Amino acid sequence: MCLRGSSDRGFGTVGVSITLIFATLAVPLILFHRPIKRWIRESLMQRVTSAHYQIQCPHGELTQEVMTTFVAERESLFVGLDRKLNDAASNAELTLIFDPNFKVLTPEAGSDPYLVTGTTVRTDLDGRMPILDPSADAEALLNIAWGKAGNRMIAHWTALWLVGASTEDDLGMAAAQVEQRLGHKKVADFLNESTDRGVSSRDMAALGAAWINEIAELSGPAEVQKLYSEQMDRPEMTDAAKALATSSTEVERKWQMWIYAYLAGMPPADRAMTMPMDMKMETSK
């Protein structure tokens, strides 16, 4: 009887130990199930590479010819963006993953849905041709040149500015057209990420990119980098002014004067456009 009791206790101890081991192994499997599943899925994808890109998609979704043409055409975009960043990412390779199963809960304002993680861009695939907003590439290159952004929205605006600067798009004119339709929008308005002010996400992105462009033109790209790097959970005017080592009034005045110069050169709108010009200039501190 004693021997059997000892054996039962031994078996119970071993059973508990095995249960604990399996429980310990199960926790990371549960927590990392989706990342592991995604890693396996992406590891099995077909891929095509070029000097600065690797493009991936599930087998049979795109032909090799289409993928090769896409990366070849994308190279010119990379070169233009990298040139504006003083060739800081010239040796980098971006991974673009097109996946029909990809879903993003918060797509970038005014763009196709995508997600940038370091130098990897994930996006959906709808049809037989890959489509990706150039700002995704720009955001990935900014991660290399300037590091991780302090705020997602500022990162997107900076990426839009970088694309516009590399392609010589007139961001100021695009923003002026928005202002001509809606009236003057303060920086505080579009920093607020609020659509109840009558500004769509696409218009908000146009204004934000133009504001970044204004900072680059008047103060230099180094000031843009300061704003880009500033840690801001939810950016407010005071945070932006702090990053730029100036006052909120000064930020608004510079933006107002800059955008007004574009509006002054535009044809008259259907309705009158008023620009309040009574803001006092403050000395930067």
LINGI-V995415 format. One record per backbone hydrogen bond with DSSP energy under -1.0 kcal/mol. CO is the residue of the C=O (numbers start at 1). NH is the residue of the N-H. If there is no record, write none. Layout:
# LINGI-V995415
{{CO/NH} {CO/NH}}
This chain:
# LINGI-V995415
{{1/5} {2/6} {3/7} {4/8} {5/9} {6/10} {7/11} {8/12} {9/13} {10/14} {11/15} {12/16} {13/17} {14/18} {15/19} {16/20} {17/21} {18/22} {19/23} {20/24} {21/25} {22/26} {23/27} {25/29} {26/30} {27/31} {28/32} {32/36} {33/37} {34/38} {35/39} {36/40} {37/41} {38/42} {39/43} {40/44} {42/45} {46/57} {48/55} {52/94} {53/50} {54/96} {55/48} {56/98} {57/46} {58/61} {63/67} {64/68} {65/69} {66/70} {67/71} {68/72} {69/73} {70/74} {71/75} {74/78} {75/79} {76/80} {77/81} {78/82} {79/83} {80/84} {82/87} {83/86} {85/88} {87/90} {89/92} {94/54} {95/121} {96/56} {97/123} {99/102} {108/111} {115/122} {117/120} {119/95} {120/117} {121/97} {122/115} {123/99} {133/136} {134/138} {135/139} {136/140} {137/141} {138/142} {139/143} {140/144} {141/145} {142/146} {150/232} {151/155} {152/156} {153/157} {154/158} {155/159} {156/160} {157/161} {158/162} {159/163} {160/164} {161/165} {162/166} {163/167} {164/169} {169/171} {170/174} {171/175} {172/176} {173/177} {174/178} {175/179} {176/180} {177/181} {178/182} {179/183} {186/190} {187/191} {195/198} {200/204} {201/205} {202/206} {203/207} {204/208} {205/209} {206/210} {207/211} {208/212} {209/213} {210/214} {211/215} {212/216} {213/217} {214/218} {215/219} {220/223} {221/225} {222/226} {223/227} {224/228} {225/229} {226/230} {228/150} {236/240} {237/241} {238/242} {239/243} {240/244} {241/246} {242/245} {247/251} {248/252} {249/253} {250/254} {251/255} {252/256} {253/257} {254/258} {255/259} {256/260} {257/261} {259/263} {260/264} {263/266}}
